Amino acid sequence: MKKYKIIIAIVLALILGLFIYGYILLDSINIKELPENDEDLGITPTPAPTEPVQEKSESGTAAVTNIALFGLDRRNPDESSRSDTIIIASLDKINEMIKVTSLMRDMYVAIPGKQSNRINTAYAFGGATLAIKTINSNFGLDIRDYVAVDFLGLEKMIDKMGGLELNVKDYEIPEINGVSKSGLQKLNGKQVVDYARIRHVGDADFERTQRQRYILDCLYKKIKSQGIAKLPRTISALLPYVETSLSKTEIMELVMEVSQYDAEGITQFRVPADGLFENKKVRGMYVLVPDIKANKKLLHQFIYEIKEEKAASQYISSY
């Protein structure tokens, strides 16, 4: 019995050491704090009775944590940029799964303090704070944190991971530099960025958002396949290329939480959903005008209520 206790103590010490090491490595991360006031982030104190209310875990914390992911169309980190990619990552503690929702960048919505515009302009007008406030105020969410990466950062992240295996379709080949065949193949960082930005073939920007969710899913699977022992080093190697409002402690807690999820992949959704928007020309812009109420309802169902098998039948077609 004493022998087993010693072995367990050694294993626990090694795991603790790995995460302390990972925590120290996070010193290079670019952390930018957001306002703590819910009103500044567009979070409604009390949800309307018709809206689904988040379940509470035994500890009293929210059962779902929503984080905004922004892909920025810039090469210089000091320049103002629109959010080329907008994704809501929802960590569901009850069902132990990750859900991601793409918000179409041409969606025409109300931007607090500004004239209504495409949702991707909110980031250019007021950075992550206004972008999050725009999402929360339109869709009744409670996002308090974000992660942002530009194209150069994404390229370096993928290269750090040793590339990423993606399934390339025939009509996507000309859009990816250095790719000459279709099918499953390893792409380097630059090629993954090319793939993520494709919008002139296939189903235009709708399929483009699908590709971006597909990249996230493949990245998640690759990181998770490395095992918990390598997680701290892997995460700390990727984070220097991102900007986030999450503290080092919060990052490590989320990594630990997600590493325990049994789900093999990510469940996906898109807003506006099919049939719940109109194509219009507003002030010279071609935009998607969503039915906010209907899309908000579906989004809340997806994040807070729908199980994985139901969510998959809502919209997603697999790659």
C-alpha positions as CSV (number, residue, x, y, z in Angstrom):
1,M,0.0,0.0,0.0
2,K,2.8,2.4,0.9
3,K,4.4,1.7,-2.5
4,Y,1.2,2.7,-4.4
5,K,0.9,5.9,-2.3
6,I,4.4,6.9,-3.3
7,I,3.7,6.3,-7.0
8,I,0.5,8.4,-6.8
9,A,2.3,11.1,-5.0
10,I,5.0,11.2,-7.7
11,V,2.4,11.3,-10.5
12,L,0.5,14.1,-8.8
13,A,3.7,16.0,-8.3
14,L,4.6,15.7,-12.0
15,I,1.2,16.9,-13.1
16,L,1.4,19.8,-10.8
17,G,4.9,20.6,-12.0
18,L,3.8,20.6,-15.6
19,F,1.0,23.1,-15.0
20,I,3.2,25.4,-12.9
21,Y,5.7,25.3,-15.8
22,G,2.9,26.0,-18.3
23,Y,1.6,28.9,-16.1
24,I,5.1,30.5,-16.0
25,L,5.4,30.2,-19.8
26,L,2.2,32.2,-20.2
27,D,4.1,35.4,-19.2
28,S,4.5,36.2,-22.9
29,I,0.8,36.4,-23.6
30,N,-0.8,39.7,-24.6
31,I,-3.5,40.3,-22.0
32,K,-5.9,43.2,-22.5
33,E,-8.6,43.7,-19.8
34,L,-12.2,44.5,-20.7
35,P,-14.6,46.7,-18.6
36,E,-15.9,44.8,-15.6
37,N,-19.3,46.7,-15.7
38,D,-21.9,44.4,-17.5
39,E,-23.6,47.5,-19.0
40,D,-20.3,48.4,-20.8
41,L,-20.4,44.9,-22.4
42,G,-24.1,45.0,-23.3
43,I,-25.0,42.3,-20.8
44,T,-28.7,42.6,-19.6
45,P,-28.9,42.2,-15.8
46,T,-32.1,40.2,-15.9
47,P,-33.1,38.1,-19.0
48,A,-36.7,38.5,-20.3
49,P,-39.0,35.7,-19.1
50,T,-39.4,34.4,-22.7
51,E,-35.6,33.7,-22.9
52,P,-34.0,30.5,-21.8
53,V,-32.1,31.0,-18.5
54,Q,-28.8,29.4,-18.0
55,E,-28.7,26.4,-15.7
56,K,-26.5,26.7,-12.7
57,S,-23.9,24.1,-11.6
58,E,-23.7,22.9,-8.1
59,S,-21.0,25.5,-7.4
60,G,-23.3,28.3,-8.5
61,T,-21.3,29.3,-11.5
62,A,-22.8,29.5,-15.0
63,A,-23.1,26.1,-16.7
64,V,-22.0,27.6,-20.0
65,T,-19.1,30.0,-20.5
66,N,-19.2,32.0,-23.7
67,I,-16.1,33.5,-25.2
68,A,-15.8,35.6,-28.4
69,L,-13.2,34.6,-30.9
70,F,-12.1,37.3,-33.4
71,G,-10.0,36.7,-36.5
72,L,-8.6,40.1,-37.5
73,D,-7.9,41.2,-41.1
74,R,-4.6,42.9,-40.4
75,R,-0.9,42.4,-40.7
76,N,0.2,45.1,-38.3
77,P,-0.9,44.6,-34.7
78,D,-1.0,48.4,-34.2
79,E,-3.6,49.1,-36.9
80,S,-7.3,49.3,-36.6
81,S,-9.1,46.3,-38.1
82,R,-12.4,44.8,-38.8
83,S,-13.1,41.3,-37.4
84,D,-12.9,39.2,-40.5
85,T,-14.0,36.2,-38.4
86,I,-16.5,36.3,-35.5
87,I,-17.1,33.1,-33.6
88,I,-18.8,32.4,-30.2
89,A,-17.1,29.6,-28.4
90,S,-19.4,28.1,-25.7
91,L,-17.9,25.7,-23.1
92,D,-20.8,23.6,-21.9
93,K,-19.9,22.1,-18.5
94,I,-23.1,20.1,-18.1
95,N,-22.8,18.2,-21.4
96,E,-19.0,18.4,-21.4
97,M,-18.8,19.8,-24.9
98,I,-17.6,22.7,-26.9
99,K,-20.0,24.5,-29.2
100,V,-19.0,27.2,-31.8
101,T,-21.3,29.6,-33.6
102,S,-20.1,31.7,-36.6
103,L,-21.6,35.1,-36.9
104,M,-21.7,36.2,-40.6
105,R,-19.5,39.3,-40.9
106,D,-22.0,41.0,-43.4
107,M,-24.9,40.7,-40.9
108,Y,-26.5,44.1,-40.6
109,V,-27.1,44.8,-36.9
110,A,-27.5,47.7,-34.4
111,I,-24.1,48.8,-33.1
112,P,-24.4,50.6,-29.7
113,G,-23.5,54.3,-30.0
114,K,-23.1,54.0,-33.8
115,Q,-25.2,53.8,-36.9
116,S,-26.4,50.2,-37.7
117,N,-23.8,48.5,-39.9
118,R,-22.2,45.2,-40.7
119,I,-21.3,43.4,-37.5
120,N,-17.6,43.2,-38.4
121,T,-17.3,47.0,-38.3
122,A,-17.9,47.1,-34.5
123,Y,-14.3,45.9,-33.9
124,A,-12.9,48.7,-36.1
125,F,-15.1,51.3,-34.3
126,G,-14.3,50.3,-30.7
127,G,-12.1,47.2,-30.5
128,A,-13.1,44.1,-28.6
129,T,-15.2,46.0,-26.1
130,L,-17.6,47.3,-28.7
131,A,-17.6,44.1,-30.7
132,I,-18.6,42.1,-27.6
133,K,-21.2,44.7,-26.6
134,T,-22.7,44.5,-30.1
135,I,-23.0,40.7,-29.9
136,N,-24.4,40.7,-26.4
137,S,-26.9,43.5,-27.0
138,N,-28.3,42.0,-30.2
139,F,-28.4,38.3,-29.1
140,G,-28.9,38.5,-25.4
141,L,-25.7,36.8,-24.4
142,D,-23.2,37.2,-21.5
143,I,-19.8,37.3,-23.2
144,R,-17.2,38.8,-20.9
145,D,-14.0,37.6,-22.5
146,Y,-12.4,37.2,-25.9
147,V,-9.5,35.8,-27.9
148,A,-8.3,37.6,-31.0
149,V,-5.7,36.5,-33.6
150,D,-4.7,38.1,-36.9
151,F,-3.7,36.3,-40.0
152,L,0.1,36.4,-39.3
153,G,-0.6,35.1,-35.8
154,L,-2.7,32.2,-37.1
155,E,-0.1,31.3,-39.6
156,K,2.6,31.1,-36.9
157,M,0.3,29.1,-34.6
158,I,-0.3,26.5,-37.2
159,D,3.4,26.2,-38.1
160,K,4.1,25.8,-34.4
161,M,1.7,22.8,-34.4
162,G,3.6,21.3,-37.3
163,G,0.8,22.1,-39.8
164,L,-2.8,20.9,-39.9
165,E,-4.5,18.1,-41.8
166,L,-7.5,19.4,-43.8
167,N,-9.7,18.0,-46.4
168,V,-9.4,20.2,-49.5
169,K,-12.1,20.1,-52.2
170,D,-11.4,20.3,-55.9
171,Y,-12.7,23.8,-56.4
172,E,-10.7,25.1,-53.4
173,I,-7.3,24.0,-54.9
174,P,-6.7,27.2,-56.9
175,E,-7.3,29.4,-53.8
176,I,-4.5,27.8,-51.7
177,N,-0.9,28.6,-52.6
178,G,1.1,25.4,-53.2
179,V,-1.7,22.9,-53.2
180,S,-2.2,20.8,-56.3
181,K,-4.5,18.0,-55.2
182,S,-7.8,17.5,-53.4
183,G,-8.4,15.3,-50.4
184,L,-7.0,15.1,-46.9
185,Q,-3.5,16.6,-46.6
186,K,-1.2,18.5,-44.3
187,L,-1.2,22.3,-44.9
188,N,1.3,24.7,-43.4
189,G,0.3,28.0,-41.7
190,K,0.2,30.1,-44.8
191,Q,-2.0,27.5,-46.6
192,V,-4.4,27.2,-43.7
193,V,-4.8,31.0,-43.7
194,D,-5.5,30.9,-47.5
195,Y,-8.0,28.1,-46.8
196,A,-9.7,30.1,-44.1
197,R,-10.1,33.1,-46.3
198,I,-11.7,31.4,-49.4
199,R,-14.9,33.1,-50.2
200,H,-15.2,33.4,-54.0
201,V,-15.9,29.7,-54.7
202,G,-18.4,27.3,-53.3
203,D,-21.2,28.9,-51.2
204,A,-19.4,32.2,-50.8
205,D,-19.1,33.5,-47.3
206,F,-21.5,30.9,-45.9
207,E,-19.1,28.1,-46.8
208,R,-16.2,30.3,-45.7
209,T,-17.5,30.4,-42.1
210,Q,-17.9,26.6,-42.3
211,R,-14.2,26.2,-43.2
212,Q,-13.3,28.4,-40.2
213,R,-15.2,26.2,-37.9
214,Y,-13.7,23.1,-39.5
215,I,-10.2,24.5,-38.8
216,L,-11.1,25.0,-35.2
217,D,-12.4,21.5,-34.9
218,C,-9.2,20.0,-36.4
219,L,-7.0,22.2,-34.2
220,Y,-9.0,21.1,-31.1
221,K,-8.7,17.4,-32.0
222,K,-4.9,17.7,-32.7
223,I,-4.2,19.5,-29.4
224,K,-6.4,17.1,-27.4
225,S,-4.7,14.1,-29.1
226,Q,-1.4,15.1,-27.6
227,G,-2.6,14.2,-24.1
228,I,-2.9,16.2,-20.9
229,A,0.9,16.0,-20.1
230,K,1.7,18.1,-23.2
231,L,-1.2,20.6,-22.9
232,P,0.7,23.3,-20.9
233,R,3.6,23.4,-23.3
234,T,1.3,23.4,-26.4
235,I,-1.0,26.1,-25.1
236,S,1.8,28.3,-23.9
237,A,3.5,27.9,-27.4
238,L,0.3,29.1,-29.2
239,L,-0.9,31.9,-26.9
240,P,1.9,34.5,-27.6
241,Y,0.3,34.9,-31.0
242,V,-3.1,35.9,-29.6
243,E,-4.6,38.8,-27.7
244,T,-7.0,38.0,-24.9
245,S,-8.8,39.3,-21.9
246,L,-8.4,36.0,-20.0
247,S,-5.9,35.9,-17.2
248,K,-3.3,33.2,-16.9
249,T,-5.2,31.6,-14.1
250,E,-8.4,31.6,-16.2
251,I,-6.6,30.1,-19.2
252,M,-5.2,27.3,-17.2
253,E,-8.5,26.6,-15.5
254,L,-10.3,26.4,-19.0
255,V,-7.6,24.2,-20.4
256,M,-8.0,21.8,-17.5
257,E,-11.7,21.8,-17.8
258,V,-11.8,21.2,-21.6
259,S,-9.2,18.5,-21.3
260,Q,-11.7,16.4,-19.3
261,Y,-14.4,16.6,-22.0
262,D,-15.3,13.3,-23.6
263,A,-16.5,14.9,-26.8
264,E,-14.2,14.1,-29.7
265,G,-15.0,17.2,-31.7
266,I,-16.8,20.5,-31.7
267,T,-20.5,21.0,-32.3
268,Q,-21.3,23.9,-34.7
269,F,-23.9,26.4,-35.7
270,R,-24.2,29.6,-37.8
271,V,-26.1,32.9,-37.4
272,P,-28.1,34.0,-39.3
273,A,-29.6,30.5,-39.8
274,D,-31.0,29.5,-43.1
275,G,-34.3,31.2,-44.0
276,L,-34.0,33.7,-41.2
277,F,-32.4,36.6,-43.1
278,E,-32.9,38.8,-46.2
279,N,-30.3,39.9,-48.7
280,K,-30.5,43.7,-49.0
281,K,-28.6,46.7,-50.2
282,V,-28.4,49.3,-47.4
283,R,-26.5,52.6,-47.9
284,G,-24.7,51.1,-50.9
285,M,-23.7,47.9,-49.0
286,Y,-24.9,44.4,-49.7
287,V,-25.8,43.0,-46.4
288,L,-27.6,40.2,-44.6
289,V,-30.5,41.6,-42.6
290,P,-31.4,39.0,-39.9
291,D,-34.6,38.3,-38.1
292,I,-33.0,39.1,-34.8
293,K,-35.7,37.6,-32.6
294,A,-35.9,34.3,-34.5
295,N,-32.1,33.9,-34.7
296,K,-31.7,34.8,-31.1
297,K,-34.1,32.1,-30.1
298,L,-32.3,29.5,-32.1
299,L,-28.9,30.6,-30.8
300,H,-30.0,30.3,-27.2
301,Q,-31.4,26.9,-27.9
302,F,-28.2,25.8,-29.5
303,I,-25.9,27.1,-26.7
304,Y,-28.1,26.3,-23.7
305,E,-30.6,23.6,-24.5
306,I,-30.0,21.5,-27.6
307,K,-28.1,18.3,-27.3
308,E,-25.3,17.4,-29.7
309,E,-27.3,15.1,-31.9
310,K,-30.0,17.7,-32.4
311,A,-27.6,20.5,-33.0
312,A,-25.9,18.6,-35.7
313,S,-29.2,18.3,-37.6
314,Q,-30.0,22.0,-37.3
315,Y,-27.5,23.3,-39.9
316,I,-24.1,21.6,-40.1
317,S,-22.9,19.6,-43.0
318,S,-19.6,17.8,-42.3
319,Y,-16.4,18.1,-44.3
